[in-house]
Amino acid sequence: MNEGGLHPWDRRPGETPYLFSLFVKYRDMGPARSLRKMGAALGAGHTQLGNHCSRFDWVDRAGAWDEHLDRERRLEAVVEAREMARQHVVVAKTALLKASEKLGKINAERLTVREAVLLAQFAVATERAARGEPDHVIESRQTPKRARGADILQTLREAPDLLDLARQIDERLAANDAQPPD
């Protein structure tokens, strides 16, 4: 914004409404704009358009408009990313609550040793990811990073037997629910 309170893309003193409408057409052509394209689209000579362009600084004004739009898009993207992250946290908390409820129903006496070991490995891997700890150490410790949902999902993807365990536990719980109590 200049000292007169105008943005570069606003109408300039001495610029008639008609000339400003030409500038707006030029501005709105986007970064690939040209006076030749504009002249062809309007059926006007590009020489006369060039005079208006020079007199009212269309190139710089249109460039400032492009930068303004880009800045607005980037700001909007940041706001949307924050909202998306908030929504993902809600979903993750809900999923964790459901998983905790299901895990709370597991009868430890009915787990095989293999299932118990896999469950413990899963719990340790999940806790390490949530705390931002490395999942394994090679020669030296990695710098811990902030926990992200993607880290936990990656742990699950790299441990297919944990998913197998979850399926087996679910099947056993379903079978136990079908049996009459002892």
C-alpha positions in Angstrom: 0.0 0.0 0.0 1.4 3.4 -0.9 1.2 6.6 1.2 -2.2 7.5 -0.3 -3.7 4.3 1.1 -3.9 2.7 -2.3 -2.8 -0.8 -3.2 -0.8 -0.9 -6.4 -3.7 -2.7 -8.2 -6.2 0.0 -7.2 -7.4 2.7 -9.7 -4.8 5.4 -10.0 -5.5 9.2 -10.1 -6.2 10.2 -13.6 -7.1 6.7 -14.7 -10.6 6.8 -16.1 -13.0 4.0 -15.3 -12.6 2.7 -18.8 -8.8 2.6 -18.6 -9.1 1.0 -15.2 -11.4 -1.7 -16.7 -8.7 -2.4 -19.3 -6.1 -2.7 -16.5 -8.4 -5.1 -14.7 -8.8 -7.3 -17.8 -5.0 -7.3 -18.2 -4.4 -8.0 -14.5 -6.9 -10.8 -14.5 -5.2 -12.6 -17.4 -2.8 -14.0 -14.8 1.0 -14.4 -14.9 0.9 -15.4 -18.6 -0.6 -12.0 -19.5 0.5 -10.0 -22.5 -0.6 -6.9 -24.4 -0.7 -8.9 -27.7 -3.1 -11.5 -26.2 -5.2 -8.8 -24.6 -5.4 -6.8 -27.9 -6.4 -10.0 -29.8 -9.1 -10.8 -27.2 -10.5 -7.3 -27.3 -10.0 -6.6 -31.0 -7.8 -3.6 -30.1 -4.4 -2.6 -31.2 -1.6 -3.5 -28.8 0.2 -0.2 -29.5 -2.6 1.8 -27.9 -2.8 -0.7 -25.0 1.0 -0.4 -24.7 0.6 3.4 -24.2 -2.0 2.9 -21.4 0.2 0.1 -19.9 3.2 2.4 -19.7 1.3 5.4 -18.5 -0.4 3.6 -15.7 2.3 1.0 -14.9 0.2 -2.0 -15.6 3.1 -4.5 -15.5 4.2 -3.7 -12.0 0.7 -3.3 -10.7 -0.4 -6.7 -12.1 2.8 -8.3 -10.7 1.9 -6.8 -7.3 -1.6 -8.3 -7.7 -0.1 -11.7 -8.5 2.0 -11.5 -5.3 -1.0 -10.4 -3.3 -3.0 -13.4 -4.5 -0.2 -15.8 -3.8 0.2 -14.4 -0.3 -3.5 -14.8 0.3 -3.4 -18.4 -1.0 -0.5 -19.3 1.3 -2.2 -17.7 4.4 -5.4 -19.6 3.6 -3.4 -22.9 3.2 -1.9 -22.3 6.7 -5.4 -21.8 8.2 -6.7 -24.9 6.4 -3.7 -27.0 7.5 -4.3 -26.0 11.2 -8.0 -26.8 10.9 -7.2 -30.2 9.3 -4.8 -30.9 12.1 -7.5 -30.1 14.7 -9.9 -32.4 13.0 -7.3 -35.2 12.8 -6.7 -34.9 16.6 -10.4 -35.3 17.2 -10.5 -38.4 15.0 -7.3 -39.8 16.6 -8.7 -39.3 20.1 -11.9 -41.0 19.2 -10.1 -43.9 17.6 -7.8 -44.2 20.7 -10.8 -44.3 23.0 -12.5 -47.0 21.0 -9.2 -49.0 20.9 -8.7 -48.6 24.6 -12.3 -49.8 25.3 -11.6 -52.9 23.2 -8.2 -53.6 24.8 -9.8 -53.2 28.2 -12.0 -56.2 27.4 -9.1 -58.6 26.7 -8.7 -61.4 29.2 -5.0 -61.6 29.7 -5.3 -65.3 30.8 -6.6 -66.2 27.4 -3.7 -64.6 25.4 -1.1 -66.9 24.1 2.5 -66.0 24.9 3.0 -65.0 21.3 0.0 -62.7 21.4 1.2 -61.1 24.7 4.7 -60.5 23.3 3.3 -58.9 20.1 0.9 -56.8 22.1 3.8 -55.6 24.3 5.9 -54.8 21.2 3.0 -52.9 19.7 2.5 -50.9 23.0 6.2 -50.1 23.3 6.5 -49.0 19.6 3.4 -46.8 20.0 4.6 -45.2 23.2 8.0 -44.5 21.7 6.4 -42.9 18.6 4.0 -40.8 20.7 7.0 -39.5 22.8 9.0 -38.8 19.7 11.7 -41.4 20.5 13.5 -43.3 17.8 12.0 -46.7 17.1 15.5 -48.2 16.9 19.1 -47.1 17.5 21.9 -47.5 15.1 25.4 -46.5 16.3 24.0 -43.4 18.0 20.7 -42.0 19.1 18.7 -39.9 16.7 17.4 -36.5 17.8 13.9 -37.1 19.1 11.2 -35.5 17.0 7.7 -34.5 17.9 5.2 -37.3 17.8 2.9 -37.3 14.8 0.1 -39.5 13.9 2.0 -40.4 10.8 4.9 -41.8 13.0 2.4 -44.2 14.7 0.9 -45.2 11.4 4.4 -45.9 10.0 5.1 -48.1 13.0 2.0 -50.1 12.2 2.8 -50.4 8.5 6.3 -51.7 9.4 4.9 -54.4 11.8 2.3 -56.4 9.9 2.3 -59.1 12.7 0.9 -56.4 15.0 -2.1 -56.0 12.7 -2.3 -59.8 12.6 -2.4 -59.9 16.4 -5.2 -57.3 16.5 -7.2 -59.5 14.1 -6.5 -62.6 16.2 -7.4 -60.9 19.4 -10.6 -59.6 17.8 -11.5 -63.1 16.6 -10.8 -64.6 20.1 -12.9 -62.0 21.7 -15.7 -62.7 19.3 -15.4 -66.4 20.0 -15.3 -65.7 23.8 -18.5 -63.6 23.5 -20.2 -66.5 21.8 -19.3 -69.0 24.6 -21.4 -69.2 27.7 -19.6 -67.9 30.8 -17.7 -70.5 32.9 
